[in-house]
């Protein structure tokens, strides 16, 4: 954002939108809004959206940090295991 290039910001938002939507619909919506706003209003008007998207992106990174296929398998197995009457 420091070079005030709205086209580059728009392109970066477009790429980000595709990536972050997989993890968060909120982040995808924000990135999509950023893409639209960069095209219509310019860089300065997008500053608050960029800051919010940064916060959401950091949350996503924290949530997936250390995530592995094995961890996902373990979570899936726990979710699929039947609940016994002693556990209820």
TORPA-4810 file (N, C-alpha, C, O; in nm, 3 decimals):
<nodes>
NODE_1_0.081_-0.119_0.000_0.000_0.000_0.000_0.085_0.126_0.000_0.035_0.234_-0.031_X
NODE_2_0.211_0.113_0.034_0.294_0.232_0.047_0.319_0.303_-0.085_0.346_0.423_-0.086_X
NODE_3_0.309_0.231_-0.197_0.333_0.299_-0.325_0.204_0.349_-0.389_0.207_0.400_-0.501_X
NODE_4_0.092_0.336_-0.320_-0.038_0.386_-0.364_-0.077_0.334_-0.502_-0.133_0.408_-0.584_X
NODE_5_-0.048_0.209_-0.528_-0.081_0.146_-0.655_-0.210_0.067_-0.639_-0.209_-0.047_-0.592_X
NODE_6_-0.321_0.127_-0.679_-0.453_0.064_-0.662_-0.466_-0.063_-0.744_-0.532_-0.158_-0.702_X
NODE_7_-0.404_-0.068_-0.860_-0.412_-0.187_-0.944_-0.343_-0.305_-0.876_-0.397_-0.416_-0.875_X
NODE_8_-0.226_-0.282_-0.821_-0.156_-0.391_-0.749_-0.233_-0.435_-0.626_-0.238_-0.555_-0.595_X
NODE_9_-0.293_-0.340_-0.555_-0.374_-0.374_-0.438_-0.493_-0.459_-0.480_-0.526_-0.557_-0.414_X
NODE_10_-0.557_-0.420_-0.588_-0.671_-0.496_-0.639_-0.632_-0.638_-0.677_-0.702_-0.733_-0.644_X
NODE_11_-0.520_-0.652_-0.747_-0.473_-0.784_-0.787_-0.436_-0.870_-0.666_-0.466_-0.989_-0.662_X
NODE_12_-0.371_-0.810_-0.568_-0.334_-0.883_-0.446_-0.459_-0.927_-0.371_-0.465_-1.038_-0.318_X
NODE_13_-0.559_-0.840_-0.365_-0.685_-0.875_-0.299_-0.754_-0.989_-0.372_-0.813_-1.076_-0.308_X
NODE_14_-0.747_-0.990_-0.503_-0.809_-1.096_-0.582_-0.745_-1.231_-0.550_-0.814_-1.330_-0.527_X
NODE_15_-0.613_-1.235_-0.550_-0.541_-1.359_-0.518_-0.569_-1.400_-0.374_-0.591_-1.518_-0.346_X
NODE_16_-0.568_-1.305_-0.283_-0.595_-1.334_-0.142_-0.735_-1.389_-0.123_-0.756_-1.481_-0.044_X
NODE_17_-0.830_-1.334_-0.195_-0.968_-1.378_-0.183_-0.980_-1.527_-0.213_-1.047_-1.601_-0.140_X
NODE_18_-0.917_-1.570_-0.318_-0.922_-1.711_-0.355_-0.859_-1.800_-0.249_-0.909_-1.909_-0.222_X
NODE_19_-0.751_-1.754_-0.189_-0.681_-1.836_-0.089_-0.752_-1.838_0.045_-0.769_-1.944_0.104_X
NODE_20_-0.794_-1.722_0.095_-0.847_-1.716_0.230_-0.990_-1.766_0.241_-1.033_-1.806_0.349_X
NODE_21_-1.064_-1.766_0.132_-1.202_-1.814_0.136_-1.208_-1.960_0.178_-1.306_-2.004_0.239_X
NODE_22_-1.104_-2.036_0.147_-1.097_-2.176_0.186_-1.103_-2.189_0.339_-1.159_-2.286_0.391_X
NODE_23_-1.045_-2.094_0.409_-1.036_-2.100_0.554_-1.142_-2.018_0.626_-1.181_-2.052_0.738_X
NODE_24_-1.187_-1.910_0.563_-1.279_-1.819_0.632_-1.365_-1.744_0.531_-1.313_-1.673_0.445_X
NODE_25_-1.496_-1.760_0.544_-1.585_-1.685_0.455_-1.577_-1.536_0.485_-1.592_-1.453_0.395_X
NODE_26_-1.555_-1.501_0.613_-1.541_-1.359_0.650_-1.419_-1.298_0.580_-1.428_-1.189_0.523_X
NODE_27_-1.307_-1.367_0.585_-1.186_-1.317_0.520_-1.206_-1.308_0.369_-1.161_-1.211_0.306_X
NODE_28_-1.273_-1.406_0.311_-1.301_-1.402_0.168_-1.388_-1.284_0.131_-1.364_-1.218_0.030_X
NODE_29_-1.490_-1.257_0.213_-1.577_-1.142_0.188_-1.500_-1.011_0.198_-1.519_-0.921_0.116_X
NODE_30_-1.413_-1.001_0.298_-1.332_-0.879_0.315_-1.237_-0.860_0.197_-1.221_-0.748_0.147_X
NODE_31_-1.173_-0.967_0.155_-1.081_-0.957_0.042_-1.156_-0.919_-0.086_-1.105_-0.842_-0.167_X
NODE_32_-1.274_-0.972_-0.103_-1.356_-0.938_-0.220_-1.396_-0.790_-0.216_-1.391_-0.721_-0.318_X
NODE_33_-1.434_-0.743_-0.098_-1.467_-0.601_-0.082_-1.346_-0.513_-0.110_-1.357_-0.408_-0.173_X
NODE_34_-1.231_-0.558_-0.062_-1.107_-0.484_-0.086_-1.077_-0.475_-0.235_-1.038_-0.370_-0.286_X
NODE_35_-1.095_-0.585_-0.304_-1.073_-0.586_-0.449_-1.164_-0.485_-0.518_-1.119_-0.407_-0.602_X
NODE_36_-1.292_-0.486_-0.482_-1.388_-0.393_-0.542_-1.355_-0.248_-0.507_-1.357_-0.161_-0.594_X
NODE_37_-1.327_-0.224_-0.380_-1.300_-0.087_-0.336_-1.172_-0.031_-0.395_-1.164_0.088_-0.428_X
NODE_38_-1.070_-0.115_-0.410_-0.945_-0.069_-0.471_-0.969_-0.026_-0.615_-0.909_0.070_-0.662_X
NODE_39_-1.057_-0.096_-0.685_-1.088_-0.061_-0.823_-1.167_0.069_-0.832_-1.150_0.145_-0.927_X
NODE_40_-1.253_0.093_-0.735_-1.343_0.209_-0.741_-1.290_0.334_-0.671_-1.310_0.445_-0.720_X
NODE_41_-1.224_0.315_-0.558_-1.193_0.431_-0.473_-1.045_0.463_-0.459_-1.011_0.577_-0.429_X
NODE_42_-0.959_0.368_-0.478_-0.818_0.393_-0.461_-0.765_0.338_-0.329_-0.841_0.287_-0.246_X
NODE_43_-0.637_0.348_-0.312_-0.566_0.285_-0.201_-0.600_0.346_-0.065_-0.627_0.273_0.030_X
NODE_44_-0.600_0.477_-0.056_-0.620_0.540_0.075_-0.754_0.504_0.137_-0.764_0.488_0.259_X
NODE_45_-0.855_0.491_0.056_-0.988_0.458_0.106_-0.999_0.312_0.150_-1.096_0.275_0.216_X
NODE_46_-0.902_0.232_0.116_-0.903_0.088_0.149_-0.826_0.053_0.275_-0.822_-0.064_0.315_X
NODE_47_-0.765_0.150_0.336_-0.676_0.124_0.449_-0.743_0.044_0.561_-0.682_-0.050_0.612_X
NODE_48_-0.864_0.078_0.598_-0.929_0.007_0.709_-0.961_-0.139_0.671_-0.952_-0.228_0.756_X
NODE_49_-0.997_-0.162_0.544_-1.021_-0.300_0.499_-0.892_-0.381_0.502_-0.893_-0.498_0.541_X
NODE_50_-0.782_-0.322_0.462_-0.653_-0.391_0.464_-0.616_-0.427_0.608_-0.571_-0.538_0.636_X
NODE_51_-0.635_-0.332_0.700_-0.602_-0.358_0.840_-0.689_-0.470_0.897_-0.639_-0.557_0.969_X
NODE_52_-0.818_-0.469_0.864_-0.906_-0.576_0.914_-0.868_-0.711_0.853_-0.867_-0.812_0.923_X
NODE_53_-0.837_-0.713_0.725_-0.796_-0.837_0.660_-0.667_-0.890_0.720_-0.649_-1.011_0.732_X
NODE_54_-0.576_-0.801_0.758_-0.453_-0.843_0.827_-0.485_-0.915_0.957_-0.425_-1.018_0.987_X
NODE_55_-0.579_-0.861_1.034_-0.616_-0.923_1.162_-0.677_-1.060_1.139_-0.642_-1.157_1.207_X
NODE_56_-0.768_-1.070_1.043_-0.833_-1.198_1.013_-0.730_-1.299_0.963_-0.735_-1.416_1.001_X
NODE_57_-0.638_-1.254_0.879_-0.535_-1.344_0.826_-0.446_-1.397_0.938_-0.409_-1.514_0.937_X
NODE_58_-0.412_-1.313_1.034_-0.331_-1.359_1.148_-0.406_-1.464_1.230_-0.346_-1.560_1.277_X
NODE_59_-0.537_-1.446_1.246_-0.617_-1.545_1.319_-0.617_-1.679_1.245_-0.606_-1.784_1.307_X
NODE_60_-0.628_-1.673_1.113_-0.625_-1.796_1.033_-0.491_-1.866_1.050_-0.485_-1.987_1.069_X
NODE_61_-0.383_-1.790_1.043_-0.250_-1.847_1.058_-0.235_-1.914_1.194_-0.179_-2.023_1.204_X
NODE_62_-0.284_-1.849_1.299_-0.276_-1.907_1.433_-0.355_-2.037_1.442_-0.313_-2.131_1.510_X
NODE_63_-0.469_-2.043_1.374_-0.553_-2.162_1.381_-0.493_-2.280_1.306_-0.512_-2.395_1.346_X
NODE_64_-0.420_-2.255_1.199_-0.365_-2.365_1.120_-0.220_-2.394_1.152_-0.162_-2.489_1.099_X
NODE_65_-0.160_-2.313_1.238_-0.021_-2.336_1.276_-0.008_-2.472_1.343_-0.077_-2.501_1.441_X
NODE_66_0.079_-2.554_1.291_0.101_-2.687_1.347_0.000_-2.791_1.301_0.008_-2.906_1.343_X
NODE_67_-0.093_-2.752_1.218_-0.192_-2.847_1.169_-0.125_-2.946_1.074_-0.042_-2.908_0.991_X
NODE_68_-0.161_-3.072_1.088_-0.103_-3.175_1.002_-0.213_-3.271_0.959_-0.324_-3.269_1.014_X
NODE_69_-0.183_-3.354_0.864_-0.276_-3.456_0.819_-0.310_-3.549_0.935_-0.426_-3.587_0.953_X
NODE_70_-0.209_-3.585_1.013_-0.231_-3.674_1.126_-0.326_-3.611_1.229_-0.415_-3.678_1.280_X
NODE_71_-0.307_-3.484_1.258_-0.396_-3.415_1.351_-0.539_-3.415_1.299_-0.634_-3.438_1.375_X
NODE_72_-0.555_-3.389_1.171_-0.689_-3.390_1.111_-0.752_-3.529_1.118_-0.871_-3.542_1.144_X
NODE_73_-0.672_-3.631_1.095_-0.722_-3.768_1.105_-0.768_-3.800_1.247_-0.873_-3.861_1.267_X
NODE_74_-0.689_-3.759_1.345_-0.724_-3.783_1.484_-0.854_-3.712_1.521_-0.940_-3.769_1.588_X
NODE_75_-0.868_-3.587_1.477_-0.990_-3.512_1.505_-1.111_-3.577_1.437_-1.219_-3.584_1.496_X
NODE_76_-1.093_-3.623_1.316_-1.202_-3.689_1.244_-1.243_-3.817_1.315_-1.362_-3.847_1.327_X
NODE_77_-1.145_-3.894_1.361_-1.174_-4.018_1.431_-1.251_-3.991_1.560_-1.345_-4.064_1.594_X
NODE_78_-1.211_-3.888_1.633_-1.282_-3.852_1.756_-1.426_-3.809_1.727_-1.518_-3.843_1.800_X
NODE_79_-1.442_-3.735_1.620_-1.576_-3.687_1.583_-1.667_-3.801_1.540_-1.788_-3.795_1.560_X
NODE_80_-1.609_-3.905_1.482_-1.687_-4.019_1.434_-1.713_-4.123_1.541_-1.802_-4.206_1.524_X
NODE_81_-1.638_-4.120_1.650_-1.655_-4.224_1.752_-1.790_-4.207_1.820_-1.832_-4.095_1.852_X
NODE_82_-1.858_-4.321_1.843_-1.991_-4.314_1.907_-1.979_-4.272_2.053_-1.881_-4.304_2.121_X
NODE_83_-2.079_-4.202_2.099_-2.084_-4.161_2.238_-2.151_-4.272_2.319_-2.261_-4.316_2.286_X
NODE_84_-2.084_-4.316_2.424_-2.140_-4.423_2.507_-2.231_-4.362_2.613_-2.223_-4.242_2.640_X
NODE_85_-2.315_-4.441_2.673_-2.408_-4.392_2.773_-2.334_-4.338_2.896_-2.387_-4.251_2.965_X
NODE_86_-2.215_-4.386_2.923_-2.137_-4.338_3.037_-2.086_-4.197_3.012_-2.060_-4.122_3.107_X
NODE_87_-2.071_-4.158_2.883_-2.018_-4.026_2.850_-2.128_-3.921_2.846_-2.098_-3.802_2.846_X
NODE_88_-2.252_-3.962_2.843_-2.360_-3.864_2.832_-2.413_-3.822_2.964_-2.504_-3.740_2.971_X
</nodes>
